[in-house]
Amino acid sequence: MKILLSILIFCFSTTIAIASSSSVYEKAGDMTLDDAFDSVYQELEQRNFYVVFTANIGENISRFKEKWAANYNKNKLGGIRSMVFCNAWYANKVSNEDPTMLALCPLRLTVIERSGKTHILFVKPSFVGQNSPALPVLQEIENTVIEAIDAAMEKASGRSSFNEQLQK
């Protein structure tokens, strides 16, 4: 009985650790939310991921500020924007390996401003498809998107630094 309980506790704690540490890629930097958003948009499109929809979630939910009162924006986020994007070639590759993983298509990421820093958040396709035959393709997609995020944040950071120098 003790062994079974120990195994259950180990499995549960391992699952929690995996979920909290590896399901979302997060990149933060010192730039405006708009600079980061525009930069990642461009970087994704350069890699043939076409942005099909954008949403200013922060602006949309701000209409409920009075109605939600104390429950509105408890984390004091300075903004929330999201984009939905897709690459038809990758969608075809995923569908050839495991059509159920098309649940990831189109992909999305969210850009938030918190405590003076901008954060890009991206759910890792490889985490969702851990047991899928499409895992190698999902990892390739993930790596390409993360490469775009990293390049975008580097470029946006450079722009922000340049703009700050101009203001001085």
matplotlib code that plots the C-alpha trace (Angstrom):
import matplotlib.pyplot as plt

x = [0.0, 2.8, 4.6, 1.4, 0.9, 4.5, 4.2, 1.0, 2.5, 5.7, 3.6, 1.3, 4.2, 6.1, 3.1, 2.7, 6.4, 6.2, 3.1, 4.4, 7.9, 7.5, 4.1, 4.6, 7.5, 7.9, 10.3, 10.4, 12.1, 12.3, 10.3, 6.7, 4.0, 3.3, 7.0, 7.2, 3.8, 4.8, 8.2, 7.0, 4.3, 7.0, 9.3, 6.5, 5.6, 9.3, 9.1, 6.0, 3.6, 0.8, -1.0, -4.7, -6.2, -5.1, -7.0, -6.5, -7.8, -6.8, -8.8, -11.8, -12.0, -11.4, -15.1, -16.0, -13.9, -16.8, -18.9, -16.1, -14.8, -12.4, -12.1, -10.9, -7.2, -5.9, -2.4, -2.3, -1.4, -0.6, -1.9, -2.9, -2.7, -3.0, -2.3, -3.5, -1.2, -0.7, 1.6, -0.2, 2.9, 3.3, -0.5, -0.3, 2.7, 0.9, -2.3, -0.2, 1.2, -1.7, -4.9, -5.9, -3.0, -4.7, -6.4, -3.3, -4.0, -4.0, -1.4, -1.6, 0.6, -0.1, 1.8, 1.4, 2.9, 3.5, 5.5, 7.2, 8.3, 6.7, 6.3, 5.5, 3.7, 3.4, 2.0, 4.5, 3.0, 5.4, 3.9, 0.4, 1.5, 3.9, 2.4, 1.6, 3.3, 3.4, 5.8, 8.9, 6.9, 5.4, 9.0, 10.1, 7.1, 7.8, 11.5, 10.7, 8.2, 10.5, 13.3, 10.9, 10.0, 13.6, 14.6, 11.6, 12.4, 16.0, 15.0, 12.2, 14.7, 17.1, 14.3, 13.3, 16.9, 17.3, 14.0, 15.1, 18.4, 16.5, 14.3, 17.3]
y = [0.0, 2.4, 1.6, 2.3, 5.6, 6.6, 5.8, 7.9, 10.8, 10.7, 10.5, 13.4, 15.6, 14.9, 15.8, 19.1, 19.9, 19.1, 21.1, 24.2, 24.2, 23.0, 23.8, 27.5, 29.3, 32.7, 35.5, 38.8, 42.1, 45.8, 47.2, 48.3, 45.8, 47.3, 47.1, 43.4, 42.6, 44.2, 42.6, 39.1, 39.6, 40.4, 37.6, 35.0, 36.2, 36.0, 32.4, 31.8, 31.8, 34.0, 36.0, 35.5, 37.4, 39.7, 40.8, 43.5, 41.5, 44.1, 46.8, 44.4, 43.5, 47.0, 47.6, 45.5, 47.5, 48.9, 45.8, 43.5, 46.1, 44.4, 41.4, 43.5, 43.1, 42.0, 41.5, 45.1, 44.0, 47.0, 45.3, 41.9, 41.3, 38.0, 36.8, 33.7, 32.4, 29.4, 27.8, 25.7, 23.5, 22.6, 22.1, 19.5, 17.8, 17.5, 16.2, 13.5, 12.3, 12.8, 14.6, 15.0, 17.4, 19.8, 20.9, 23.1, 24.8, 27.7, 28.4, 31.5, 33.5, 36.2, 39.3, 41.0, 43.9, 43.2, 45.3, 47.3, 44.3, 42.8, 39.0, 36.8, 33.6, 30.6, 27.1, 24.6, 22.2, 19.5, 19.6, 19.1, 16.4, 14.4, 11.1, 11.9, 10.5, 14.1, 15.0, 15.6, 18.0, 19.7, 20.2, 21.7, 24.1, 25.0, 25.6, 27.9, 29.9, 30.2, 31.3, 34.0, 35.1, 35.4, 37.3, 39.6, 40.4, 41.1, 43.5, 45.2, 45.6, 47.4, 49.6, 50.5, 51.4, 53.5, 55.3, 56.0, 57.5, 59.7, 61.0, 62.1]
z = [0.0, 0.9, -2.4, -4.4, -2.6, -3.2, -6.9, -7.2, -5.3, -7.6, -10.8, -9.7, -8.6, -11.9, -13.9, -12.1, -12.6, -16.3, -16.8, -15.1, -16.6, -20.2, -21.6, -22.3, -23.9, -22.4, -23.6, -21.8, -22.6, -22.1, -25.0, -25.6, -26.1, -29.6, -30.6, -29.5, -31.2, -34.5, -34.5, -33.8, -36.5, -39.0, -37.9, -38.2, -41.7, -42.8, -41.8, -43.9, -40.9, -42.0, -39.3, -40.0, -37.0, -34.3, -31.2, -28.6, -25.7, -23.1, -24.9, -25.3, -21.7, -20.5, -21.4, -18.3, -15.8, -14.0, -14.1, -12.8, -10.3, -7.9, -10.2, -13.1, -14.1, -10.7, -12.1, -13.4, -16.9, -19.1, -22.2, -23.7, -27.4, -29.3, -32.8, -34.7, -37.4, -39.7, -42.2, -44.8, -45.5, -41.8, -41.5, -44.3, -42.8, -39.4, -41.1, -42.9, -39.6, -37.1, -38.2, -34.5, -34.0, -36.4, -33.2, -32.9, -36.3, -36.4, -33.8, -31.5, -29.1, -26.6, -25.8, -22.4, -20.5, -16.9, -14.4, -17.1, -19.2, -22.3, -22.4, -25.3, -24.4, -26.7, -25.9, -27.1, -29.7, -28.6, -25.2, -26.6, -29.0, -26.7, -27.6, -31.3, -34.4, -35.5, -32.7, -34.9, -37.1, -34.0, -32.6, -35.9, -35.9, -32.3, -32.9, -35.9, -33.9, -30.9, -33.3, -34.6, -31.1, -30.0, -33.1, -32.7, -29.1, -30.0, -32.8, -30.7, -27.8, -30.2, -31.5, -28.0, -27.0, -30.1, -29.4, -25.8, -27.1, -29.5, -26.6, -24.6]

ax = plt.figure().add_subplot(projection="3d")
ax.plot(x, y, z, "-o")
ax.set_aspect("equal")
plt.show()
